[in-house]
Amino acid sequence: MNRRFSIFQACNTVILALAAVSTLYPFLYMISISLSDHAHVLQGDVWLWPRGINLDMYKYVFKDGRIFTGYQNTIIYTALGTVVSLLVTSMGGYALSKKEMVFHKTFTFIVLATLFVNGGMIPTFLVVKSYGLVNTIWAMVLPGVVTTWNLIIIRTFFSGIPKELEESGKLDGLSEIGIFLRIVLPLSKAALATIGLFYAVGIWNNFMGPLLYLRKEELFPLQVFLRQIVLAGQFNGDGGAVSDSLIIAEDALKYATIMVSTLPLLVIYPFIQKYFVKGALIGSVKG
């Protein structure tokens, strides 16, 4: 038995190590290319570590005013959208966790139905337009304010909170809102951190939303400017042949831009990883 378990552990270790390498290597390669001297890149000497440190690409990126505009807009959209989404999702999940609620099964069925059926891109755009949200900050926040899967996770988590705690709150004179704010939410930090990470990453990487709902460049998030920078490097101005050195410079600029746009999430994630694992498991196991 121990030998079989050791073999199983060894196989798991190898598989996870390969998965980690395949996940991390693209980031290491992009960092290496963006930081390396062009001569070493042209010679094919760069594949893991930077050769001949060169920060020119990052200087070009930060000189581009679109990057700072995109960062500012994306941070605003992510912060505001995450707060609003957590508020609405937690309130909806708390209500659905109450089986004694009127029409509980009906509301639960309606929520679950959205996992399989949705209005589609054009009807959603028409709804957003009819509310006058086009070319506003709220167009980046309200259309995706609740994700059904996140709502189910948070509802399942709330269902696992002991009823005795809520009953004790009622004995102390707390209303349902008071129980939600003073008892349920403080006990749900792990689940809220998990759902918040899901929402934040989704809003940060949101690309189709800005293309559909935004027309003013000063409202564009970072992902739209990143697309413009990446696509702009595919062709030279006169339509002629592009030299190898120019292609390398363009690739290095693309990689530097991608790393700059990805860095905030890479920095934040380690601080909430412990909540992420705990919250996801608890919300998925409880029935």
Secondary structure, 3 states (H helix, E strand, C coil): CHHHHHHHHHHHHHHHHHHHHHHHHHHHHHHHHHHCCHHHHHCCCCCCCCCCCCCHHHHHHHHCHHHHHHHHHHHHHHHHHHHHHHHHHHHHHHHHCCCCCCCHHHHHHHHHHCCCCCCCHHHHHHHHHHCCCCCCHHHHCCCCCCCHHHHHHHHHHHHCCCHHHHHHHHHCCCCHHHHHHHHHCHHHHHHHHHHHHHHHHHHHCCCHHHHHHCCCHHHCCHHHHHHHHHHHCCCCCCCCCCCHHHHHHHHHHHHHHHHHHHHHHHHHHHHHHHHHHHHHHHHHHCC
